[in-house]
Amino acid sequence: METSENKKRPHRSAYSQIVFIAVSSLVCVSAGMALGHSAVLLPELQSSNSSIVVDEETGSWIASVYSFTTPIGSLFGGVAMDVWGRKRTGIIFTLKMVLGWTVIVGSQDITMLLVARIIEGFSRGAALTIFSVYGDELVSPKLRGTVLTGNAFFVSLGIMVISILSAVVDWRTGSGIGVGLSAISFFLTALLPESPVWLVRKNRMTAAERSLQWLCGPGRDLEAK
């Protein structure tokens, strides 16, 4: 038997759930690809025919700068999403993910690679934090646990993807695929509504109602209200 609390909770449409799960999964795959990138990138850069010459010390910087900037991005993302909203910050940092991969593709020297890794670490740390909270507020309670715990799976999948790509394509082509995945997540984020929870906290009740109408799907305006 349903409790009064369950009756008041609006149901989410399948479309809204699919869009968010697709975005969240792509963000996690891209983060995993960036996390595992240095392990497959450095051997290519240290080969004799590499277009960018990287020694052991420089290689350690390329690998470690990502891990250094990721927690900073996580902290910044947590603050930014409360100020600017979940959707806006999600769009900003998925766009930065695109930028990070793009800089790697076009890198001509070590400095550009280091800048790209800094952008990658910062943006992915922020994005993973934002989409974890965003998912908690958008996804149906029945799917919430599965979606959020599935993030670790998709990060691991991203590590596997970049490892497989390194065996069949060069590092610039593999990074170009990373650009494509991040670009898709950017455009899909633009389809999402702002979190109704954040809108209510900002006392934007009309916008929160519109957001719930999108989440509930057509024909459920009364339920959303």
Secondary structure, 3 states (H helix, E strand, C coil): CCCHHHHHCCCCCHHHHHHHHHHHHHHHHHHHHHHHHHHHHHHHHCCCCCCCCCCHHHHHHHHHHHHHHHHHHHHHHHHHHHHHCHHHHHHHHHHHHHHHHHHHHCCCCHHHHHHHHHHHHHHHHHHHHHHHHHHHHHCCHHHHHHHHHHHHHHHHHHHHHHHHHHHHCCHHHHHHHHHHHHHHHHHHHHHCCCCHHHHHHCCCHHHHHHHHHHHHCCCCHHHHC
